[in-house]
Structure formats: structure tokens, C-alpha cells
Amino acid sequence: MERIERARTSARMSQIVTHGNTVYLAGQVGEPHHDITEQTRDALAQIDMLLEEAGSSREKLLQVTIWLANMSDFAAMNEVWDAWVPTGHAPARACGEAKLADPALLVEVIACASR
């Protein structure tokens, strides 16, 4: 039976959960009150850090879900996303609009990768 490991765990959630060679990350957000470009960069930088901690990288992303507070930010978010995703390694991806936990948050990114 494959082991489940959790890292950066609180009473509510873990930032990283691994099961076998699969890495699941909690949703990552940027600094509130920054614009969509900066919040997206912040969230993706957090994903880079967590993936590295889990023994993975953005080249090994399997699936990403992106929630935007407003779909009018779709193009600006995609500009940052497109520069961040390594050529030839785009994961399966979904993007939708949702009310986020804090009204100052504009984007949340949830990722799953292999190790």
C-alpha cells in the first residue's frame, strides 16, 4: 500500500500531500491588493517552491485548476501563465470564476504533479 505523506500541515489543511509519486498542492494565492499580474506571479512562485519541496517541478505538472474572482482578468492571468509553463509541458487545465475567500484575492491556483 502506498504511503500518504503530508507537509506544511495545520489543523485545517496541508499545503502538500503526496501519495506514491503524485503531489497534490493546496490552492495558492498572491498578496492581496496586488493586481492580477502580481497575484498570479506570487501564486506560481509559491507553487514552484512547494513542488521543489515535494521533489517535483513545473515540468511534471499533471493538472491545474485556476479560479479567478473575475473572468475579465483571464487574458492578464494567461500572459503570466504562458510565460511560466515550460514549452512542451503544459498540464491539463481548467479555469473558472469563483468568489474567493478574501475579496482582495483575484486568483487561486491549485496544482497536481508527479515526482
SULGI-V485938 format. One line per field, one symbol per residue. phi: phi as a letter, one per 30 degrees, with the letter a starting at -180 (. if undefined). psi: psi as a letter, one per 20 degrees, with the letter a starting at -180 (. if undefined). burial: # if it has 9 or more other ideal C-beta (glycine too) atoms within 8 Angstrom, else .. A space follows every 10 residues. Layout:
phi = ???
psi = ???
burial = ???
This chain:
phi = .ddcbbbhcb dcacdbbcbi cccccddcbc deiddddddd eedddddedd ddedibaddc dcbbccccdb dddedddddd edddddeibd ddbbbbcadd dbeddcabbc bbbcc
psi = pqqpqqqlpa hhrqhppqoc jpppqrppra pqirrhghhg ggghhggggh gghjkarhij pgqppppphp iijgggghgg ghhhpppjkp rqqqprpqor hpiiphqppp qprr.
burial = ......#... ...######. .##.#..### .#.#.##### ####.###.# ##.#.#.#.# #########. ..##.##.## #...#...#. #.#.##...# ....###### ###.#
